[in-house]
Amino acid sequence: MEADVNTFRTALTDMIPWVKESGLKVEVFEERHVRLSVPKDKHLNHVGIIYAGTHFMLMEIAGAALFLATYGVKPFVPVNKGMSIRYLKPAATDIYCDLTITAEEARSKMEPIEARGKGEWVLDMSATDENGTTVSTSTCTYYLLPMPT
């Protein structure tokens, strides 16, 4: 997977045009650990805090990045099936999503999906501001489909 790190980073930030324009950065992309950030400069709303949709984008893409950093691109591809989000505190700084999964948790999450050939991969996550304060949390249900050939 080491040779694919730059390919994965570029795909995560450049595949969707408005995400590319967002300034999203993949700060860490290593086995079972990712850290993504979004700069405040492009994302402040009309009252000077980070726009709600930015929190959603950051966590949704961070979860997909964790999936790729854990399992690679074969044999499954994640698609967002549903996501709930809670905004806890206003953020007026860059925001971050740092995700880690243990080898045991990664294996147990994948067992039922491998048995069926598809299925749900659920991930709880949070976004923090520059001070480390949790500003939002979410649960994202990714549906894993066989990678198209």
C-alpha positions in Angstrom: 0.0 0.0 0.0 3.0 2.4 0.5 3.3 3.0 -3.2 -0.3 4.0 -3.4 -0.3 6.7 -0.6 0.2 9.6 -2.9 -2.4 8.2 -5.3 -4.9 7.9 -2.4 -4.2 11.4 -1.1 -4.7 12.9 -4.6 -7.9 10.9 -5.2 -9.4 12.0 -1.8 -8.7 15.7 -2.5 -9.1 15.9 -6.3 -11.8 13.5 -7.4 -14.7 15.7 -6.6 -14.2 19.3 -8.0 -15.8 21.2 -5.1 -13.8 19.2 -2.5 -10.6 20.1 -4.4 -11.7 23.8 -4.2 -12.4 23.4 -0.4 -8.7 23.2 0.5 -9.2 19.8 2.2 -5.8 18.4 3.2 -4.8 14.9 3.9 -2.2 15.4 6.7 -1.8 11.8 7.7 -2.5 8.7 5.6 -1.0 5.6 7.1 -2.2 2.1 7.8 -5.4 2.4 9.9 -4.8 6.1 10.7 -5.8 9.3 8.9 -5.9 12.9 9.7 -7.7 15.4 7.5 -8.2 19.2 7.8 -10.1 22.0 6.2 -8.9 25.6 6.4 -11.3 28.1 7.9 -10.6 30.8 5.3 -12.9 29.2 2.7 -15.5 28.0 5.0 -16.8 30.7 7.3 -20.5 31.4 7.1 -22.5 34.6 7.5 -21.8 34.7 11.3 -18.1 33.9 11.2 -18.2 30.2 12.1 -17.4 27.1 10.0 -20.3 26.2 7.7 -22.2 23.1 8.7 -21.7 21.4 5.4 -18.0 21.6 5.8 -18.1 19.5 9.0 -20.1 16.9 7.0 -17.7 16.9 4.1 -14.6 16.6 6.4 -15.9 13.7 8.4 -17.5 11.8 5.4 -14.3 12.0 3.4 -12.1 11.2 6.5 -14.2 8.0 7.0 -13.7 7.0 3.4 -9.9 7.8 3.8 -9.7 5.5 6.9 -11.4 2.8 4.9 -8.8 3.1 2.1 -5.9 3.3 4.6 -7.2 0.2 6.3 -8.3 -2.1 3.5 -7.1 -0.6 0.2 -9.4 -0.3 -2.9 -10.1 -4.0 -3.4 -12.4 -5.9 -3.2 -14.8 -3.2 -1.8 -15.6 0.4 -2.4 -17.4 2.5 0.2 -20.5 4.6 -0.7 -22.2 6.8 1.9 -25.6 5.3 2.8 -26.5 7.7 5.6 -24.9 10.1 8.0 -26.1 11.7 11.2 -24.3 14.7 12.5 -24.4 16.8 15.7 -23.0 20.3 15.9 -21.7 20.8 19.5 -19.8 24.1 19.5 -19.2 26.8 16.9 -15.8 26.5 15.2 -14.0 29.6 13.9 -10.6 27.9 13.2 -9.4 25.2 10.8 -11.1 21.9 11.7 -9.7 18.4 11.8 -10.8 14.8 11.7 -8.3 12.3 13.1 -9.3 8.6 12.8 -7.7 5.4 13.9 -8.9 1.8 13.9 -7.3 -1.1 15.5 -6.4 -4.2 13.5 -8.9 -6.2 15.6 -11.7 -3.7 15.1 -10.9 -3.5 11.3 -11.1 -7.3 11.1 -14.4 -7.6 13.0 -16.1 -4.8 11.0 -15.2 -6.6 7.7 -16.1 -10.2 8.6 -19.9 -9.9 8.0 -19.3 -7.9 4.8 -16.9 -10.5 3.4 -19.3 -13.3 4.3 -22.2 -11.5 2.3 -20.1 -9.9 -0.4 -21.4 -6.5 0.5 -22.8 -4.7 3.6 -22.7 -1.8 6.0 -19.5 -0.4 7.5 -20.4 2.0 10.3 -18.0 4.6 11.7 -18.4 7.1 14.6 -16.2 10.1 14.3 -15.7 13.7 15.4 -14.2 17.0 14.2 -12.1 19.2 16.4 -10.9 22.8 16.2 -7.3 24.0 16.5 -7.6 23.9 20.3 -8.6 20.2 20.3 -12.2 21.0 21.2 -14.7 18.6 19.7 -17.0 20.8 17.6 -19.1 18.1 15.9 -19.7 14.3 15.9 -21.2 12.0 13.4 -22.1 8.4 12.6 -21.6 7.5 9.0 -22.9 4.3 7.4 -20.9 3.4 4.4 -22.3 0.7 2.2 -19.5 -1.5 0.8 -20.0 -2.7 -2.7 -17.8 -5.0 -4.8 -15.2 -2.8 -6.6 -16.4 -2.3 -10.2 -14.1 -3.9 -12.8 
